[in-house]
């Protein structure tokens, strides 16, 4: 939770808009509230079927409701300058692998940064390395992903990529 709050504050301090899934629960809600508290802009995108489940956060700078998850991801991606993955579950993995695949296919060159808080994503990085070692992906796949251990390093990477 502390890292999520720090990410929200970081975005606001740089005048970068948070683009996220518009939920008011879990780490995504924590990031959004922290960004708002620090005066940052927030852009939330949520599909109609998740409005109640994820407690759609309607007090955002921009709030978009989509018909489905595919639209949600497209709108979020099109309105972002970078992708940062915090610890999460299946939804975070889905979004991560989709933008990683798009990057691998040359459909974008946006930074893709994994915030590996307390080694949370170590198994994910090991899985990607396993797919490479088994011959199912080229080693260059790892070039598309930046793994950072903390918000300070995340800030430096984003500053470098977005300046």
N, C-alpha and C positions, 0 to 999 in steps of 0.2 A: 504493500500500500504506500509506503514511504517513497519508493522509486516512482510509482505511478503519479503521486502528487508532484514529485520533482519534475517529471516529464511535462505535466501540464503547466507548471510554473516556468519551465524552460521555454516552451513554445510561446507563452505570453510575453516573456522577457525579450524575445527576439522579434516580436510582432509577426509570428508565424501562426497561421490559422490551423487549429486542430480539425482534421477531417476524420470522422470516425463513425461507428455504427449506431449512434444516437441513443444508446441505452443508458439508463441511469443506475445500472447495477454493476457489480464487480469492478475490475480495474478500469474498464472503459468509463464507467461513471465517475470514478475517482479522478482520472485524468481530466475529464471534462469539467468537473467542479473546480479542480485546482486551476485550470486554465481560466475559467470564468472569474474566480476569486482574484486572480492576478491581472484581470482586465483584458484577457485574450479573446480573440474571435473563435467561435466554435461552429462547425458545420457538421450536422448530424444527418445520417441517411439510414432509414429503417424501413423494412418491408411491412406491409399491413399486418401480416400474420404474427409479427413479433412485437407489435405496439404494446400489448399488455404483458407478455412474457418478459421482455427486456425493459419494461417500464419506460417507454419512449420519453426521452427528456425534451420537452417542448420549449423550454426557456433558452434555447440556443440562439446564436446569432442567425443561423440558417437551419431550417428543419425541413427535410425532404422525406416524403413517404413514397416508397416504390411498390410496385406490384409483387416483386419476387426478389430472391437473394441475388440472382444474376444481375438484375438492374442495380441493386444496392452496391455490389462490388464495382460495377462499371462506373457509377456516379462517384463513389468514393475515390476510385483510382483517377478518374479524369480531373478531379478537383484537388489532387494532391501533388506535391513536388517531390516527396520522398515517402517511403513506406518504413515505418518503425513497428517491429513486432515485440510486444511485451509478453511476459508469461501469460498463457491462456490455454484454452482447450481446443476442441475439434474445429470451432469456427476460426480461431486464430491460425490453426494449421491449414485449413482450407484456403484462407486468404493468402497466407504465406506462399503455399505451393502454386497457387494460381499466378501471382505476380512474378514468382521465380520462373515459372514456365514461360510466361510472356517475355521475360527478360532474356531467357535462353533462346527464344525464337526471334529475338531482335525486334520485338514490338514496342519496347521502351528502353530507356537508359536511366530511369530514376534510381536513386540510391535505395537499396534494400538492406535495412539495418536491423539486426536481431539484438535486443537488449537481454543479455544472458544473466539476469539477476541470480546471484548465488548459484550459478551453473545450471539453472533450470533447463536451458535448452541444450545442454551437453548431449543428451541422447538424440536430439534432432540432428545436430552436427555429425554425430557418429553415424546416424542412418544415412545421411547424404554421402559421407565418406565411404560407407559400406556399398552404396549403389555404384559409386565410382570404382571401388576396388573389385567389384563383381562384374565390371564391364558394361553396366547399364547407363552410365553417364560419363561424360568426359570430365577430366579434372578441372576444366575451365568453369564448370558449374559453380565451384566454390568462389571463383572470382566475382561472381555476381552478388555474393552475400558478405556483408561486413558484420562480424560478431563483436559486440562490445560488452564489457563486464559491468559498466555502471553509467549513470547519467552524465557524469563529467566527460567521459570518453564519447558518449553519444553526442553531447553538445559540440565537442570538437569536430566530430565527423560531419555533423549537420552543418556547422559553420563553414567547413571546408567545401562541402558539396553544394551548398545553397548560396554561397557568397559570390 
